[in-house]
Amino acid sequence: MSNKNSVKKKDETINKKEVEKKVKGERKNKLQELAEDENASIFKRVAVLSGILLIAFALVLIFIKVFFTYQGDQNLKNISILGNAKYYGLMVESVDSLDEYTSFSTEMKSDLESKAKYAVKNYKKITIDSSKVAGLLLIDKHLNMGKYDELIDYMREYYDSDSKLFKEMKDDENKTADDLIANTINISYLLRRYDDVLDEFEIYDGLANWYNEKLKSADSSKYNTAMSEVFFLMYEKNKQSMLETDGIKEILEETYAEFKTKIDDDQLSNSIGEVLIAKRISQYRQMLYNDGTYIDSAQDIYEDIENEEGLMFDTYGKEYAFAISDLICSVDDIEANEFVTKKLGETLEKYYNDYLDE
């Protein structure tokens, strides 16, 4: 009996151990499964977070690319438009002056005005030279943008008070009057119709001082072209009394003798360039010789222009805007030649499309 009880207790002990072992195994398996599930969950969270970070990083890269592309496009736009500021100014002026005599497409006029206004509103975004600021002043004058005082103050930063001439760039230092004269002549012709602008500075004093000094110098011949430009500008502005005349007669006679002979012999091809030269001959002959023989020559040549070659578009290239501005100032009656007024509308549109519609 006791043996049976002993065997029974032994079996119970074995069974108990087996149960405990089984329970422990199941518990271990469950903990392992939980651990594996936890690891899987962590992995999933890490994977999701990594995916989110990758997407965010990609979006940042896209934003940076878009931003710098936009900034690059804006910089290119600023460089393109502001780089042509003086030409836009001359175009606005010419379109305004010729609009009642010829026709320009609405599309071209609208695009020109849009770019011209953009230039005035954004001129401080890149570094520009003083001739471009002069172009901005032309735009402001014709489009009434209310920026006159601001632009005049900006132009003062280019003005050299010692020589009374304009520097090309604001930070130009240690430049002589010889270095500044060409730029100043250019600006003076750009703004020739606006005495109020030029009177803000002592430019006429600066031009006269340089001219009189060079006229007396031993090496004056190398400045003949610049001295002639100053002479004609001062005559046009009725400032000729500020100039010395000894020596300039010989320079002008030598420069214009051949063309004066062509006028005398009626051997002209009738072109815009000839109109401009004839105007100058008339000016210096009146001032230096009191000779009115050539007073009507520029107008007469203008009225005889009858073909597209006479418009000289291909000759002047991008400087055509200057030639047309000069033409308008050189003839008394722009309406007198219907061929020219009609063709100028077409020609200036071609000029705009070829050189300024960028």
Secondary structure, DSSP 8 states (H G I E B T S, - for coil): -HHHHHHHHHHHHHHHHHHHHHHHHHHHHHHHHHHHHHHHHHHHHHHHHHHHHHHHHHHHHHHHHHHHHHHHHHHHHHHHHHHTHHHHHHHHHHHHHHTTTS---HHHHHHHHHHHHHHHHTGGGS---HHHHHHHHHHHHHHT-S-HHHHHHHHHTTEETTTTEE-SSTT--S--HHHHHHHHHHHHHHTTT-HHHHTTTTHHHHHHHHHHHHHHSTTGGGGHHHHHHHHHHHHHTT-GGGS--TTHHHHHHHHHHHHHHHHHTT-----HHHHHHHHHHHHHHHHHH---TTTTHHHHHHHT--SGGGG-HHHHGGGHHHHHHHHHHH-S-GGG-HHHHHHHHHHHHHHIIIII--
